[in-house]
Structure formats: C-alpha cells, structure tokens
Amino acid sequence: MAMASVPLALAVPAAAAGLAYLNVKTGFWYDRTLLRATLPATYRNIKRERSDRCSTFYVLEQKATDKSTRDRPYILFQDKSWTFRQVYEIALKYGNWFKTKFGVKPKDIVAVDLQNSDHFVFVCFGLWSIGAKPAFINYNLTGQPLVHCVKTAEPVLMLVDPEVASKVDDGVRDKLGNLRIELLTDESKAEVFAAEAIRPPDSLRGGQLDKDMAILIYTSGTTGMPKAAIVSWKKLSVVGSFAGSWLATKPSDIFYTCMPLYHSSATIMGMSHCLESGATLALGKKFSTKTFWKEARQYKATMIQYVGETCRYLLAAPPQIDPYTGENMDKKHNVKLAFGNGLRPDVWNKFKDRFGIDGIAEFYGATEGSLALFNYSRNELASGAIGYVGLLYTLVAIISSAIVALDPETDTPIRDPKTGFCRRVKRGDVGELLFRLPGEPEGNFQGYYNDPKATESKIMRDVLRKGDHYFRSGDLVSWDREGIMRFHDRIGDTFRWKSENVATTEVSEALGSHPAVQEANVYGVQLPNHDGRAGCAALVLSQGQPDDALLQSLANHVRSKLPKYAVPIFLRLGKGITTQVTDTNKQKKQELRMQGVNPALIGDDELYWLKNGTYVKFTKNDWDRLNGGQVKL
C-alpha cells in the first residue's frame, strides 16, 4: 500500500499539470464557457419565436409574475428601487397611457429623447407592451442632426425630457412639421401612475419574428449624420442571455452603468443582460469621474460598465478620499468585474490594479452588426484583446468570419484579378474583419432604417466564393495562433507616411504610456507639398502647459517606442480634444483631421512640432514656410 501511494502522489499533480497545459494550449475550458452561454441563448430565442413571444416584454412579464423573482429589485436609480413586478406594472400603465392619450398603435414608432432614468426603462417596456417601438434619440443632439434622426424614424410621437427641451427649439419644431412633441413632466408621470395597470392583449404584440425591429438605436455619427440601426428582438434576446451566462451573472449581482441608454451598450449589455439574468440594473444619470465610484458604492455594485475612454478618464482622476478617515477609496467597493468595449491595452492592467478589479470582460461588436467577439480576462493571457477563442471556437470563427487583406490606398479589400475573390491574411497579420451572413443577408443583418444605400454599403458579396455575403466591420484586426484577436485601427484612421502604414492605436498606446499623458487622440494630417499624412497627436497632459523638459521627454519617449515613420511630427495641446469625443466617450477625429495643423483653424490650442530631436512651438511663420515649400519633412 505504501508503495502504491508513491506513484499516485506523483501521478495526480502530473495529470493536473498536463491538463492545465492542455487547457492553455487548446483553450478548452474557455470554449466550454462560450458554448454553455451560446447554446441556451440560441435555444431560448428559437423557443420564443415559435411561441410568438419574441417581444422582450414577455421576459419582463415572466420575471414579474414568478414568485422567485417578482420581488427582487430590477432598477435602481438615485434613491429609488423598483422590483420586477413594479417595473412591469408601471410599464402597463405607460402602455395604456400611450394608447389612450396619443393613439399609439402596434408597430408605431415613438421617438424617445430622454436622459438616463428609471422612467426611460418604464417608457421602453410600456411601448413594447402595446406592440409599439421606441427610437432612442441622443439627447445631446440639436439642430439639423436632431431633425435628421427624428425624421428618419418617422415617429407618431416624440417624448422629450424637460431637462433637454431647450434643444428642441422652434427651429427644430418647425422642421418636424406636425409631429406631436410631448414633454415627460412630473405632471405627465403622475398621470401615468394614476392609471390602471391593464395588460394589453397578446394580439397587439403578435406576429413578430426574431429578426423584426425592437428598437432603433443610432450610430455615433463620427462621420456624417447618425444612422438608425435596427436592433432586433433576436439581438436583445440572444446577446442579453449570452452575456448573463458568459459572465455567470447571478440574481444577487448589481450591474452599474452610467453609459447612455440611447446607446446599444447600456441597453443590450445592461438592461437586457440584467433582465435575462434576473439581476439588478443600477443607473447613473450620466458619466462623471466625480460620481462614478460614489454611485457604484451607493448601489453596492458588483459589476460596472465602461465604453471607450471611460476607464482612462477614471484612471486620470485623483483618488477619492474619505472626508472623515482620510482613507483612499479607490478599492473600497464591491466591484469584481468591469464589462464593456473599447478599453485600450495601455489602460487595461493599470485600471485593474488601481481599483482592485478582478476581471475585465471586453466585447467587440457594432450596434448594427451580426456577430460579436468576447474576451473575459483575469490574467495576462488575453489582456488588451477584443476577443479570445480556444481550438473548438477557432473552427467556428473560421466559418463565421474572415480577416481579409486591405488596399491601404482605397480602404477596400483586395480582390484577386483572376478570381475576383478576397484573400484571407495569414494568422497574426492585420486585415479587415468581416462577419459572414449565411443565407440571405436580410435574415442576419437588418441594417439601417429607411436607408437602403447605407445598408447595402455594409454588405460585401462574393468575398471568398460565389454567392457568399459578409458584413464589413470597418476595423483592422489581427488574430494570432493562440486564438487572441486584437484591434489595430478603424479603417480611415490608419494613414500612410513615408510609404508606411501608421496605426493610430499603436501611436496612442505609446504616448499613453508616458506618465504625463492622460489621453492621446492620434490622426493623420495633410501637409502642403508633402505626400501622405503626417502624424499629429492631440494630448491631454496631467500638468498644464509643457515645459522644455517635458517636450524633450515626450520626444525621447515616442522615438524609443515607435519606428521612425510612426513618431508623431505634431502635437496639439489645449481644449480642442475635449470636444472631440462622442457621448459614449469614443474619440472623434474627423474635425481634428480637417483642421490639420493650420494655426488659423485650431482656436486657442497650441501646436508643437518635432525639430532637432525635441518638440518646439509651431507658429504661423512655420506654416507659411510649409506652404512655400521651404520645409521638407
């Protein structure tokens, strides 16, 4: 017996080590997590369509009538808490209010121009209860962009938050013609609450397919006017269910978001995810570094949501100090997980370490897109990646997507002159990410409402073989042999300089690793008498105006981190960058590119350029010399 115990003692650790190695090499357990999230979510969606229960209203109804869930909190906002049953009952009241007071009918669209609040959620479910659909309007919009978004939806009614009513001025109202515009005042809310919670008949919601529209959510409009993306019942159902299973969200979890509900991240990954999981959604009115952690602590959040530069802003903010004890509050919270999209690699681990976050769950996808990528990272394995798959899901990824070679001059995939087909790049190389649309594309990609031209522009045909269809992501990515997918740049953001392609994300990350740089927005600018675009970085610094030592330090830093052709020639400092982000904290570059480095166009900002090994002031005289062909960079 004693002799038998020796090989057993050796065999168990050896077997464990072998399994651990196999898991790392194949990603088996991660694939298992993805599979356990995907299959039930897909089955649930199919079942709902077959039973004519596609509407997400029915999910709320089930949670509100089930004894095990009805009295759990679903929505937290400010000092209010609403259970699933209460949200359901108020939604019924809103539905009847819309129907009786405004004559809203099934399939009608109502433009919802509201800030984050509990009533935003009530209104959404109220419209679904009577078979109507909301179009979520960005409440920051004014003038022609606002008119464009509302007109595109062709709504029968526009519901406006009194706090943003000034943006719906007489000029906007005149252009919207006879559209009824209603302010959601305290009196209106009281009128709704006084109504009976009568359940509308199923016939008002019947006949819906999973591909049918649930919501209109507008793109950020980083270039041109926002487009109304059709968010289907399938997307709400499958992605919401998947997220809950993938993250192992429990009914006891509290998910805090102050990202705007008019954006798909907060609606799908927040509202729908919590509903499908039976968890609690804690809402912040808007993002602020001063209130983010205070609200996360107030709500006892276990999960937080970020988008774009959110984590960078939180990282740049000074620590919050307890006024009574003097204690640093950075890690005084219940948050275990940060879930969102757009977290840059240079911020990833810094954010985790400072705030004591156990895991980062990054997803990649477009509001109008057909598929998404996911990466749940608790260690260094896939840190900074937008997606990760093991051996099994590698096969799925090869079937459902393609990364194809791109022509940098035309920003379009390269086609073989003989076959006419595109070419997949080698594993690890950079190309445009495409998602396959099996069968007829309309079944998997609903596109943009009332904009067939924009819809068609996102579909590529005959990509790898005759008759296939793919959705163009517009993003440059790489996918290595370990199953890790990384984001490199947005097509159009990458620029050519000295006959080389420069990825703005690579330059941003290099600059962001300098201790004095809080944020770097990198773009290419056209220069007189020069081919291509020169690199320019709009910076936010931790100190005010830079001195000579800091300018030298910045120059030395980027030259040590980047190839010569990628080192930014220009720096822009001042207030300009603060206005060049979307309302979901994503950087905008178009206006910065158009202004370039013409001192007459940059307002009160200051320009510097790389000269004799350091950055120095760039003046109008320097600009005139560039125009006169007296400078060769």
N, C-alpha and C positions, 0 to 999 in steps of 0.2 A: 504493500500500500504506500509505504514511504517512497519507494522508487517511482511509482506511478505519478505521485504528486509533483515530481520534478519536471517532467516534460509538460504536464498540464499547466504548471505555473509559467513555463516558458511559452507554451502554445497560445494561451489566452491573450497576453499582451502582443504577441507576434501577429495573431489573427486580427486583433483590433487595429494594430498599426497598418497591416495590409489593407484592411477595409477603409481606413482613413485615407491612405494613399490612393486607393482606387476611387474613392469619392472625390478627392481633389482633382484627379486626372479626368474623371468622367462627368463630374457634376451631378451624379445620380440623385442625391438627396435633394438638390435644388430643383432638378427636373420634376422630382416627385411632388415637391411643393407646388410647382406651377401646374402640374397635371391635376392635383387634388383641388386646385382652385378653378381650373378651366372647365373640367367635365361637369361638375354640379351646376356651374353658372350657365353653361350651354343648355343642359337638360332643363333647368328651371325656365329658361326663356322659351324653349320649344313647347313646354307644357303650358305656359301662359298663352301662347298664341293659339294652341289647339283648343283651349277652353275659353277663347275670346276674352282673355284677361290681360291683354298687352299693357294696358294703361297702368302706370306706376301708382295711380290712385288705389288700386286693389291691394298693393303691398302695404300701403298705409292702413287700409281698412282691416287687413288681416292682423297687423300688429296692434291695432286699436281695439280689436274685439277678442283677441286671445288673452285668456286670464294671466298667462305667464309674462306678457309684455305690455299690456294696456296701461298699466300704471307706472311704467318706467319713464323717466324723462327723455324726450326726443330732442327738444330745442331748449337751449339756454341762451338768453340774451339780456345783457345788463343785469338787472336784479330779478328777472322773471324766469320761471321754469315751467315748461309745458310738456305734459305726458303725451304718449302716442294717442291716447283716447281724446285728450283735449285738442290736440292739433287736428285730429280727424273731425271732431265736432265743429271746430271753428272753420275748417275747410268747407264743410257742408253749408255753413252759414254764408260764407263768401260765395260759394257756387250759386246759391239761391238769390243772393243779392245781385250778382252779375246777370242772372237770368231774368229776374222780375223787374229790376230797375232799369237795366240797359238793353234788355232783349238779346243778350249774347246767346248764340246757338252753337250746337256741335260743329266743330271744325272752324269756327270763327277764330280769328287771331286778335289778341289784346296786347298792345304794346305796354310793357311794364318798365317804367322809368323810376325805379326805387333804389334807395340805398340799402345796404345790409340791415336786416332786422328780422324779428320773428314774423312780422306781417308779410314780408317778402315770401316766406315759405307758405304761409296761410293762403296768400293770393294764388301762388303756383298750383297748390293742390286743389284750391277752390275752382280754378278754371278747368283742371283735369276732371273734376267731379261731374262737370256738365258737358264734357267732351270738347271743350274749347282748348286753345293752345296759346301759351304765352310767348311773346317775343321779348327777350331780355335786352333792354336798351342800356348802354353805358351812360350812367347819369352825369358823367363829366362832359358829354358832348354838348356843343352849342352850334348855332348857325346851320350852314349847309350840311355838314356831316350828320347832325341830328335829324334834319329833314330827310336826308337820303335814307338813313336807317329806318325811320318810321314808314316812309312811303314804300320802301322795298317790301315790308311785311304786309302791306295792305290791311291794316287792322280796322276793326269796327269801333275800337275804343282805345284811348291812351290814358293810363293811370300814372299819375305823377306824384312823387314825393314833394310835399310843400317846401322842404329844405332846398330843393334844386329847381323849384318852379321858376325862378328868375331866368334860368337857361332856356325855358320855353317861352320866349318873349313874343312880342307882337309880330316881329318879322317871321319867326318860326310858325306861329299860328296862322298867319296869312298864307304861307306856302303849303300848309297842311289842309287848307280849304275847310270843308265842313266836318272834318273829323272831330268827334266829341272828345274833349280833354277834361279829365276829372282829377281833382286833387284828392289824395288819400289823407284827409284831415282827421283830427281827433273826433270830429262830429261824424264823419263817414264811418270810422271804426266803431263808434258807439252804435250807430245804426245797424252795422253788420252784427255786432254782438247781441243786439236786442232781438234779432231774427231767430226763427226756429231752425234747429239743425235737422232739416228734412233731407233724407237721402234721395238724390235724383235716380231715376230708373236706369237699369243697365243699358237700355236701348239708346241712351244718349252717348254712351261710350263704346257701343258695339261695332263690330265690323272692322276693327283696327288690326293691321298686320304689324309684325315686329319692325318692319322697315319703315313704317309710317312715322311722320313727324311728331315728336313730343314737345320740342322747344325749338325756337330759333335763337341761336347764340352767334353773335357777330365776331368776326376776326378782329384782331387788334388794330388793323389798318396802319401797319408800319409803312406800307407803301400804298398810296391811293386811298379810296374810300373803303370803309369796312364792308365785308361781305357777310350776308346772312347764311350761316352754316346750318344745315338741317341736322338736328340731333334726334335720332330715332329712339323708339321705345327699346329696341334691342341694345343700343349703346348704354342707355340708362340701366337696363336690367343686367346685361352681361358684365359690363365693366364694374358696376356697383357691387354685384355679387362676387366677382373675381377678386376685387380689392379686399373685401372683407375676409375671404378665405385665405388669400395670399399673405395678408398681414396678421392672420389669426386674431382678428378683431373680436373682442368679447362684448357682451351686453353691458358689462361694467366699464367699458372704455369710454372716455370722453375725448372727442376729436375737436380741437380748437382751430378755427380758421377766421382770419380777418381779410382773406382774399375776397374780391367782389363776387357775389353770387351771379352777376351777369356774365361771368366767365365760366367756361366748362370745368376748370379745375375744381372750383369750390362747389359747383352744382353736382357734378358726377362723382368726383373723388371725395367730396364732403357729404352733401345732402343725401345722395343716392346710396353711397357706401354705408353711411350710418343707418339709413332706413333698412337696407337689406340685412345688415348685421344686428339690428336691434340695439345699436349703440346710441350715444348721445352726441348731438351736434351743438357745439358751443360757438356762438357767432360774435365776432368783433365787428363794430360798425365800419371801421376802415383801418388800414395798416398804419402804425406809428411805432417807431422804436421805443417811445416812451411808455406806451400802453401794452405792447405785445406781451411781455413777460408778466406784467401785472395781471392782465386778464387771464393768461394761461394759469397763473397761480390761483386767481379768484375762482375759476371754474374747476380747478383740480384736474386739468387736462392731462391725459396720458399720451396723447398724440397731438402733434402740431402740423400745420400745412405751410409750405413755402412755395413761392413761384419766382422764377427769375433771380433778381439780385436781392431778394428778401434776406437771405442768410448773411450776405455780405454787409448789408446795412445794419443788421443786428450785431454782427461781429465788430463793426466800426464804432458802434455806440459805446459810451462809457459804462462801466458796471453800475447797476442799481444798488444803492447802499441802504440797508435798513436804518431809518432815522433814529431808532431807539437803541439798537445794539451796535450799530456801526458795521454790521456783518455784510460781506459781499453776497448778493442774492443770485448770482449767476447760476448756481446749481441748486438753488432752493425751489424745487418744483417736482412734480410727479411725472414729467415727460420722459418717456422711454424711446420714442420714435418720432423722427421728422419725415414727413411724406410729402413729396411734391415733384416739381420738374424745373430744370434749368439751374441746378446747383453746380457751380463750376468746380473743377478738380482742385484749384488752389485754395478754395474756401472749405471744402468738404471736411477734412480732418480737423482743421482749426476750429470749425464750428462745433463739431462733436466734442473736442477736448475742452473747449472753454465752458460749454454749457452742460457737459456731462450727459450727452445724448448717447444711448446705447447703439442705436441703429439708424441708418439712412435708407429710406425706400424711395428711389428715384424712378419716375416713369417718363416715358417719351411717347408723345403722340400729338396729333393735331385734332382740333375740335371736329373738323370735317373728315378726318382720316378714317380708314377702315380697320387698321390694326394698331397695336401699341407695343412698346417694349418696357420691360420691368427689371429693376436691379435692387434687390434687398441686401444691403451690405452691413455687416457688423465688424468687419476686419479690413485688412489691406487688399484682399484678393481682387475685388472689383471696385475699389474706391475710385470715385470720379467717373464711373461708366454710366451710360444711359440704358444699357441692357446687358443681361448675362444669361447664358443658357448652357446646359450640360450637353452630353453626347446625344441624348434622345431628342431634345428640343432643337439641336443643331439640324437634324433632318427635317423637322417641322419648319424651321426658319428658311432652309434652302428651298423648300416647296412654296412657302408663302411670301417670300421676299427675294429681292436681288439688290446687290450693290454693283452699279454699272459705271464704266469709265465715262468721264465727262470731258467735253471740249471746253477748256477754260476761256476761249475767245468768245464762244457763243452761249455758254452756260447751258448747253443741251447735251444729252447723252450721245456718245459717238456711235455711229452705225457703220457696220462693215459695208464697204462699197459693193461687194459681190452679193451678200445675202440680205443686206438691209437690216440685219438684226444688231442689237446692242451686245456688248461684251461685259461679262462679269469681271470684276477686278480680282486679283489674287488675294487670298486671306492676308489681312494686315494692311493692304493698300487702301487708299482713300477713293471713294466714289459716291455717287448719289444713291441714296436709299429709296427703293421702290417697294411698294406693297402690292402683292398680287390680288386681283379682283376676279375670283373664279366665276365662271358662267357669264351672264350679262352683268356689266358693271353696276347698273342701276340697283341691283339687289343688295350690293355691299357698300356702295358709295352713293349717298343721296345728294351730295353736292351742295350747291348754293341755291337758296330760294329765289325764284324769279330771275335767275342769272345763268342761263344755259351755256353762254360763252365761257364764263369763268369756270363752270363745272367741267366743261369739255377740256379746258386748258390743264386740268389736273390729271387727266387720264392719258396714259400712253398706250398705244396699240402696237401689236406685232413687235414686242420687245425682244423676246428670246425665241419665239416661234410664231408661226402664222396664226392669227386669231386670238392671241392672248391679250390681256388688259392689265395694266398696273396703275396704281395711284402714285403720283410724283410727290415725294415729301418735300423736295426743295432743299434738302440738307445733305451735307457731305459727312460721311461717317467711315469708320474702319471697323473691321470685325476680325479679331485675331484667332489663333488656333486654340486658345484657352476658352473660347466662347464669349469673350468680353467685347462689347460694342462701345465705341467711343465717338462722341460728337466732335467734329472738327470745325465746321463753319456752316453758315447759311449761304446757299448759292446767291451770288450777288455781293456778299460781304467779302469773300476772298478776292484779292486783287493781284495784279501782276506788276512786278517792279524788277527791273534789271533782268527781264526774261524769266523770272521765277515767280511761282505762285506763293502768295503770303496769306496764311490763315490768320484772321483777326483774333480768333480764340487763343491761338498759341502766343501771340504778342500780348494779349490781355493778361494771360496767366503769368507770363514772365514779368510784366510790370506789376501785377498784383502781388507778387512775392516780395516786392520791395517794402520794407517796413513803413515807409512814409506814404505809400499809395493805398488809399481806401477803395478807389474804383477807377477802372480804366476802360474807356469806350474807344475801340480802335477801328479805324476805317481808312480807306484809300482816297487820296485827293488828286485831282488832275492839276498839273503844273504847266505853265506856258513853256513851250519849246522843249518839252520832255515827253517821251513815250511812257505809256502805262500810268500807274498811280503810285504816288509816294505815300508812305505810311505816316499817319497822324494819330495821336492819342489824346483824347480829351480826358483830363485827370481830375480827380478829387483827392486832395492831399490831407493828411492828418494835421499838418500845420498850415498856416495861411499862405502867404506868398513865399516862394522858394528863394533861398539864398544861393550864392555861388557854389557852396559846398554841397548842397543838396542836388543842384543841377548836375554837378560833376558826378555825384554818386549815382544818380539816375542813368547817366550816360554809361558809366562803367558797368552798372548792373545789367542793362539790356544788352550791351556788347558781349558780356560774359555768358548770357543766357540764350542768345539768338544768333543765327547765321547773319552775316553782314547785310545781306539784301533785305532781311526782315526787321532790322533795327529801325524803329520809327524815326523819321527825319524831323518831324514836327511834334511839338506838344502844345496842347491848348488848355489853359487854366482859367478858371472863373466860374461863372454861374451857368454857362451855356449847357453843360452836361446835365444839370439837374432838371432841365425841361425836356430832355431828350430820352425819356423812358415812357413806356406805356403805363396804363393804370394798373397793370399786373406786374410792375417792376421789371419789365423787359426793356433792354436798351433799344433805342431808335437811332438810326444812323443817317437816314435819308437827308434830312435838313443839314446835318453837320457836313455830309459829303458835298451838298450843293454850295454851302458857304465856303468850303475849302479853306485856304489859308490867305484869302484876301482880307487884309486888315479892315477894309471898309465894310465888311459884311458880318463881322463877329461881335459887334456891340462892344461891351465893356470887358470882354475876355482878353487875355493876353496870349500871344503866340511866342514860342521859342523854337529854335532850330538847331540841329546838330552841326557844330562848326569847330574845327580844330580840337576834336575829341571831347567836347562838352556841349551842353545846351546853353544858348545865349538868346537874348531878345531878338525877335524877328520883326522888323519895322516896315513902314511903308516904303522906305528907300530900298530895302531888300526886295520887296515885292516888285517895285519898278525895275530893278536890275534883272529880276527873273523874267519879267515881261519883255525886257530889252535884249534878252538872250545873252546877258553878261555873266550868268551863273550856270555852271554845269554840275549837276549832282550825280 
